[in-house]
Amino acid sequence: MILVGTASWTDPTLIEAGWYPKGVARSAEKRLRYYAERFPTVEVDSTYYAIPSERNARLWAERTPAGFVFNFKALSAFTGHGLEPRALPRDLRPLVPEELLKAGRKVPQSKLPEELVEALWERFFAALSPLREAEKLGYTLFQFPPWFKPSERAYEKLKEVSTRARAAGHLPAVEFRHASWYGEKVWPEVRALLEEWELVHVVVDAPKVRGAPPTVLEVTNPEAAVLRCHGRNAETWWQRTEAASERFNYWYSEEEIEEHVAWARALEERAGTTFVIYNNNFRTQGVDAAATFMTLAGLRPPEPSE
């Protein structure tokens, strides 16, 4: 089974582009229902910045048809990116040193108290429980930063991610952002560890620039495979942009999407569910690519809600 979607249905540039009809664009409920009538899955990337609310998770479950699947990007504090203090629940803010809170800047991972990180893990998983109960929860994406490279410490982190996520009933998927993970002498060991710890290896489509991860069609957990398509914009790949969608500003051609279909078919042979997620979310680039993929792959949109 192949499920196709995008990494967000709420990107401001998508809403401004007019993909949602006028009577739909201003309503959060109507936008999600409209999206879910066209695609069977979505990746929620806002959970990278802040803990989701259990209320929203319940509403998402209610507003989507049976079989629709939500995937979530793990909180930045879980992958070594640090954390924005303003994104913390109010009752947890006192756990951050006062001088860091007053500074108003991102708190580095090394400055996050262990007590705080533990509380965030617990709340993150608890918030998504309504979707797990509704059988609408897919993978949780742990996207590690480019400076996260192979080492014994990194392997310990991967094992921790697997242990924590699986204990909470989540399917952990790991995306590496640096090519060093795929070195000829490194990848065989990494692949074996991913298989041992039942971590889903995320296959990426990215521009061919120095240091960027290559496309490696490996399945390390028979439960699922994930293909994330970031576009092939070499100029912006390593740039810091005001919005993430600007970095992945890229229109996939039909020929390139045909390549994605071939990759997904190859992954599908070895995985129970193959997720294809378009992360080129500038304006309608992602939804257009996802729709083209479904057409080329002969996939049907979800059944409409009653």
C-alpha positions as CSV (number, residue, x, y, z in Angstrom):
1,M,0.0,0.0,0.0
2,I,1.3,3.5,-0.9
3,L,-0.1,6.5,0.9
4,V,0.7,10.0,-0.6
5,G,0.5,13.4,0.9
6,T,2.3,16.6,1.9
7,A,4.3,17.9,4.9
8,S,1.6,20.3,6.0
9,W,-1.9,21.3,4.8
10,T,-1.7,24.7,6.5
11,D,1.4,26.4,5.0
12,P,0.5,30.1,4.6
13,T,1.7,30.2,1.0
14,L,-0.5,27.3,0.1
15,I,-3.6,29.0,1.6
16,E,-2.7,32.3,-0.2
17,A,-2.2,30.5,-3.5
18,G,-5.9,29.7,-3.8
19,W,-5.7,25.9,-3.7
20,Y,-8.5,25.9,-1.1
21,P,-11.8,27.3,-2.4
22,K,-12.9,30.7,-0.9
23,G,-15.5,29.1,1.4
24,V,-12.9,26.7,2.8
25,A,-9.7,28.7,3.1
26,R,-10.6,30.6,6.3
27,S,-11.9,27.6,8.2
28,A,-9.4,25.2,9.9
29,E,-12.0,22.5,10.0
30,K,-13.0,22.9,6.3
31,R,-9.3,23.0,5.2
32,L,-8.5,19.7,6.8
33,R,-11.7,18.0,5.4
34,Y,-10.9,19.4,2.0
35,Y,-7.3,18.1,2.1
36,A,-8.4,14.7,3.4
37,E,-10.8,14.2,0.6
38,R,-7.9,14.4,-1.9
39,F,-5.0,12.7,-0.1
40,P,-4.9,9.7,2.3
41,T,-2.1,11.0,4.6
42,V,-0.3,14.1,5.8
43,E,2.8,14.9,7.8
44,V,2.3,17.5,10.6
45,D,5.5,19.5,10.9
46,S,4.3,22.1,13.4
47,T,5.0,19.5,16.2
48,Y,8.7,20.1,15.6
49,Y,8.3,23.6,17.1
50,A,5.8,22.9,19.9
51,I,4.0,20.1,21.7
52,P,0.6,19.5,20.0
53,S,-2.6,19.7,22.1
54,E,-4.7,16.6,22.8
55,R,-7.8,18.6,21.9
56,N,-6.5,19.3,18.4
57,A,-5.5,15.6,17.9
58,R,-9.1,14.6,18.8
59,L,-10.5,17.2,16.4
60,W,-8.2,16.0,13.6
61,A,-9.4,12.4,14.2
62,E,-13.0,13.5,14.0
63,R,-12.6,15.6,10.9
64,T,-11.0,13.0,8.7
65,P,-12.4,9.8,7.1
66,A,-11.6,6.3,8.3
67,G,-8.2,5.2,7.1
68,F,-6.7,8.7,6.9
69,V,-3.2,8.7,8.5
70,F,-1.4,11.5,10.4
71,N,2.4,11.4,10.7
72,F,4.2,13.8,13.0
73,K,7.6,15.4,13.1
74,A,9.2,15.0,16.5
75,L,9.9,18.0,18.7
76,S,13.2,19.7,18.1
77,A,14.3,18.9,21.7
78,F,14.3,15.2,20.8
79,T,16.7,15.5,17.9
80,G,19.4,17.8,19.2
81,H,18.1,21.0,17.7
82,G,17.3,22.8,21.0
83,L,14.0,24.5,21.7
84,E,12.3,27.9,21.5
85,P,11.3,28.8,25.1
86,R,8.1,30.5,24.0
87,A,6.9,27.2,22.5
88,L,6.9,25.5,26.0
89,P,3.8,24.9,28.0
90,R,3.6,27.6,30.6
91,D,3.9,25.2,33.5
92,L,7.2,23.9,32.1
93,R,8.9,27.2,31.5
94,P,10.2,27.5,35.1
95,L,12.4,24.5,34.3
96,V,14.4,26.6,31.9
97,P,17.1,28.8,33.6
98,E,15.7,32.3,34.0
99,E,18.5,34.0,32.0
100,L,17.7,31.8,29.0
101,L,14.0,32.6,29.2
102,K,14.7,36.3,29.3
103,A,17.1,36.2,26.4
104,G,14.2,35.1,24.2
105,R,16.5,33.1,21.9
106,K,16.5,29.4,21.1
107,V,17.9,27.4,24.0
108,P,20.7,25.0,22.8
109,Q,20.3,21.3,23.5
110,S,23.1,21.3,26.0
111,K,21.3,23.9,28.1
112,L,17.9,22.0,28.3
113,P,17.5,20.5,31.8
114,E,17.0,16.7,31.7
115,E,13.8,17.1,33.8
116,L,12.3,19.3,31.1
117,V,13.2,16.9,28.2
118,E,11.6,14.0,30.1
119,A,8.4,15.9,30.7
120,L,8.3,16.9,27.0
121,W,8.7,13.3,25.8
122,E,5.7,12.3,28.1
123,R,3.5,15.1,26.9
124,F,4.3,14.7,23.2
125,F,3.2,11.1,23.1
126,A,0.2,11.7,25.4
127,A,-1.1,14.6,23.2
128,L,-1.3,12.2,20.2
129,S,-3.1,9.4,22.0
130,P,-6.6,10.3,20.4
131,L,-5.1,9.6,17.0
132,R,-3.5,6.3,18.1
133,E,-6.9,5.2,19.6
134,A,-8.6,6.2,16.3
135,E,-6.1,4.1,14.4
136,K,-5.0,7.2,12.4
137,L,-1.4,7.5,13.7
138,G,1.4,6.7,11.3
139,Y,5.1,7.3,11.8
140,T,6.8,9.8,14.1
141,L,9.7,11.5,12.1
142,F,13.0,12.1,13.9
143,Q,14.9,14.3,11.5
144,F,18.4,14.8,12.8
145,P,20.4,17.9,12.0
146,P,23.4,17.9,9.6
147,W,25.9,18.0,12.5
148,F,24.5,14.7,13.8
149,K,27.0,12.3,12.3
150,P,27.9,8.6,12.9
151,S,29.5,8.0,16.3
152,E,28.9,5.8,19.4
153,R,27.0,8.7,21.0
154,A,24.8,9.1,17.9
155,Y,24.0,5.3,18.0
156,E,23.0,5.6,21.6
157,K,20.6,8.4,20.7
158,L,19.1,6.3,17.9
159,K,18.5,3.4,20.4
160,E,16.9,5.8,22.9
161,V,14.5,7.1,20.2
162,S,13.5,3.6,19.4
163,T,13.0,2.6,23.0
164,R,11.0,5.7,23.9
165,A,8.8,5.8,20.8
166,R,7.9,2.1,20.8
167,A,7.1,2.1,24.5
168,A,4.5,4.8,23.7
169,G,3.1,2.8,20.8
170,H,4.7,5.0,18.1
171,L,6.4,4.0,14.9
172,P,9.8,5.9,14.8
173,A,11.2,6.9,11.5
174,V,14.7,8.3,11.2
175,E,16.0,10.8,8.6
176,F,19.7,11.6,8.3
177,R,20.6,15.0,6.9
178,H,24.3,14.4,6.2
179,A,25.9,12.1,3.6
180,S,28.4,10.7,6.1
181,W,25.7,8.1,7.3
182,Y,25.9,6.5,3.8
183,G,29.6,6.0,3.5
184,E,30.7,2.7,2.1
185,K,32.2,1.6,5.4
186,V,29.5,3.2,7.6
187,W,26.1,2.4,6.1
188,P,26.2,-1.4,6.5
189,E,26.6,-1.0,10.3
190,V,24.0,1.8,10.5
191,R,21.5,-0.3,8.5
192,A,22.0,-3.3,10.8
193,L,21.4,-1.1,13.8
194,L,18.2,0.4,12.3
195,E,16.9,-3.1,11.6
196,E,17.8,-4.3,15.1
197,W,16.1,-1.3,16.8
198,E,13.1,-1.4,14.3
199,L,13.7,2.1,13.2
200,V,12.2,3.1,9.8
201,H,14.9,4.4,7.4
202,V,13.6,7.6,5.7
203,V,14.6,7.7,2.0
204,V,15.1,11.2,0.8
205,D,15.0,13.0,-2.5
206,A,17.3,16.0,-2.2
207,P,19.5,18.1,-4.5
208,K,22.9,16.6,-5.3
209,V,25.0,19.0,-3.4
210,R,28.0,18.4,-1.2
211,G,27.0,16.9,2.2
212,A,23.4,16.3,1.3
213,P,22.1,12.7,1.9
214,P,21.8,10.6,-1.3
215,T,18.7,8.6,-2.2
216,V,19.2,5.1,-0.7
217,L,16.3,2.8,-1.3
218,E,16.7,0.7,1.9
219,V,13.9,-0.7,4.0
220,T,14.9,-1.4,7.6
221,N,11.5,-2.1,9.1
222,P,9.0,-4.2,7.2
223,E,6.2,-2.4,8.8
224,A,6.7,0.8,6.8
225,A,8.9,2.8,4.4
226,V,9.0,6.5,4.0
227,L,10.0,8.6,1.0
228,R,10.3,12.3,1.7
229,C,10.7,14.5,-1.3
230,H,12.3,17.9,-0.5
231,G,12.7,19.2,-4.0
232,R,16.0,19.6,-5.8
233,N,16.8,23.2,-5.3
234,A,20.6,23.2,-4.9
235,E,20.8,27.0,-4.3
236,T,18.8,27.0,-1.2
237,W,19.5,23.6,0.4
238,W,22.0,24.9,2.9
239,Q,20.6,28.4,3.2
240,R,18.9,29.8,6.3
241,T,15.5,31.2,5.0
242,E,12.8,33.1,6.8
243,A,10.3,30.2,6.1
244,A,11.1,26.6,5.6
245,S,9.0,26.5,2.4
246,E,11.4,28.9,0.8
247,R,14.3,26.4,1.2
248,F,12.3,23.7,-0.6
249,N,10.9,26.0,-3.4
250,Y,10.9,23.5,-6.3
251,W,8.5,22.4,-9.0
252,Y,8.9,18.7,-9.7
253,S,8.5,17.7,-13.4
254,E,6.4,14.8,-14.4
255,E,9.5,12.9,-15.3
256,E,10.9,13.4,-11.8
257,I,7.7,12.3,-10.3
258,E,7.7,9.2,-12.4
259,E,11.0,8.4,-10.8
260,H,9.4,8.8,-7.4
261,V,6.7,6.3,-8.4
262,A,9.3,3.8,-9.4
263,W,11.1,4.2,-6.1
264,A,7.9,3.9,-4.1
265,R,7.0,0.7,-6.0
266,A,10.4,-0.8,-5.1
267,L,9.9,0.2,-1.4
268,E,6.4,-1.2,-1.5
269,E,7.7,-4.7,-2.2
270,R,9.5,-4.8,1.1
271,A,7.2,-2.7,3.4
272,G,3.6,-3.0,4.7
273,T,2.9,0.7,4.0
274,T,4.9,3.1,2.0
275,F,4.5,6.8,2.7
276,V,5.4,9.3,0.0
277,I,5.5,12.8,1.5
278,Y,6.2,16.0,-0.5
279,N,8.0,18.6,1.5
280,N,8.2,21.2,-1.2
281,N,5.4,23.2,0.4
282,F,5.8,26.6,-1.3
283,R,2.4,27.6,-2.7
284,T,0.9,24.6,-4.5
285,Q,4.1,22.8,-5.3
286,G,3.5,20.0,-2.8
287,V,-0.1,19.3,-3.5
288,D,0.4,19.4,-7.2
289,A,3.3,17.0,-7.0
290,A,1.3,14.6,-4.7
291,A,-1.7,14.8,-7.1
292,T,0.5,14.0,-10.1
293,F,2.1,11.1,-8.2
294,M,-1.4,9.6,-7.5
295,T,-2.4,9.9,-11.2
296,L,0.8,8.4,-12.5
297,A,0.7,5.6,-9.9
298,G,-3.0,4.9,-10.6
299,L,-4.0,5.6,-7.0
300,R,-7.5,6.7,-6.1
301,P,-8.3,9.5,-3.6
302,P,-9.9,8.6,-0.3
303,E,-13.6,7.8,0.0
304,P,-15.5,10.9,0.9
305,S,-16.7,11.3,4.5
306,E,-20.4,10.6,5.2
